[in-house]
Amino acid sequence: MASINPYLIFNGNCEEAFLFYQSVFGGEFQYMGRFSDMPPSVDENCPPPPTDEANRIMHVSLPIGKDSILLGSDSTSQSGDVAMGANVSMSINTESRAEAATLFNGLSAGGNIIMALQDTFWGAYFGMFVDKFGIHWMINFDENPSM
């Protein structure tokens, strides 16, 4: 079965963001590599990043649940800064109202709540927010998943 694994790009604070996400979801990083870990390239179109960016995250993966992996990296001066948050929303479907509340409260800490976690007309317990790193999230628990 195919799975959707969101990939988030940051402007230098990827490690901070992923340590925060790990504190909420738990688990261990499958991989966290820095640009300094890259082998030298023979491609002149792919030079190493400047020394002051070598410690930025080249790639990180954090399993969340049994079938999803949160992926991320930092931008570099070569790739340019990215517009944070507005281009990505992470949608999480939970197995209970309690799990929805735990994730909503944990991830929204220090952020901006757009729609408080609440019962909706479509039969879900749902909320939306932007976390303190500018990432948009939707938390959903379907009361009647067969509908």
N, C-alpha and C positions, 0 to 999 in steps of 0.2 A: 504494500500500500504506500502511496506517495504521502509525504508529510510536508508541511509548510514550516520553514525555519527562517524566521525574520533575521535580517542582517542590518545592524545599526552602525553608522559611521559617525565618529566624533571628531572634534577639532582639538584633540590633545588630552581629553579627560576620559578616554575609553576605559582605562584600568579602574579609575575611581567609580565610574558608572557600573562596571561589571562586578566590582567588589560589593557595591550596594545591592545589586540584583541578587548576587549570591547570598547576601545576608537575609533576603526575603524568601527566596526559593529554596535555599540550601543546596546541597550537592557539591561536586568538585568540578573544577575546570577540566575538560578533556584536553585542552591545549590553550596556552597563552604564549605567543611568540612576539618578540619585538623586532623592529626593523634592523636592529643591530645583530639579530640572529640570522639574517639573510646571508647566503653565500655571495661572494663577489659575482657580479654579472659580467658576462662577456658582451652583452648587448649595450652599446653606447647610448641607446635610447632609454635605458633603464638604469640610470646612475643611482648609487646609494643616496639615501636622504642626508641632508646636512647633519653634522655631528650633534647639534642641539636637538634634533628630532629622532636620534637613534634609539632612544628609550621608549618612544611611542609604541603602541600596540599595532603590530602588523596583522595579527589575527587572534581571536579568542573564541572559544566555544564553551557554552555552559548548558548541559542538559537540564531541562525543566520538565518534569513529569517523565512518563515512559516513552513518549513518541515525539517530543519536540526538543529542539536545540536552539538556544539564543546565540547568535553569531554577531561578531562585531570587529571593528578596527578603527584606527585613527586615520585622519587625513594627514597629508604632509604638505609642505610648501609646493612640492611638485604637482600634487593632485589638486591643491586649492582647498579653501575652507568650504564646508558644506552648510546648507541651510538646515538648522536643527528642528526636528520635531514635526513640522507641518507636513512633511512628505511621507511619513510613516505612521501607521497606527497598528498597535499590537492588540489583537483580540484574543482573549482567553476565555474559554468555556470551562466552568468548574463543575465538580461533581456534587457540590452541596452549597447551601446558602452560607454556612459557616466558612467554608473555604473561600467563597467569593468575598466575604467580609474581611477575612484575614489578608488576602492578596490586595484588595482595594485599599485597606488601611495601611498596609506596609508600603506598597509602591507609591501611594499618593502623599506620603509623609514629605513635607517640605515643598510640595507641588501646588498645582492649581486645579481644584475640582470643577469640572464643567457641568456634570450631572451627578448628583449624589446617588449612591447605591440605593435603588428603590424598586418596588414592584412596577411592572409596566403593563400596558394594555395588550401586549403581545404574549403575555404569560411568562415573562422572564424577570429575574432579579438582576438589575443592570445598572451600571454606572460608568461614567467616563471622566478622565482627568488627564492633565499633563503633568508628568513627574518633574522633579527638581532638575532634571537634565534636559528638559524640553521634549521628551518623548511622549506621544499620545497613546493612551491605553483605553481599552474597553474591557470591562469585566462583566461576564454574563453567566447566569445559572438558569437553565431552562427548567421551569417548574413541571412542564409536561413535554418532555423531549420528543414524544411520538407525534406531536401536532405539527 
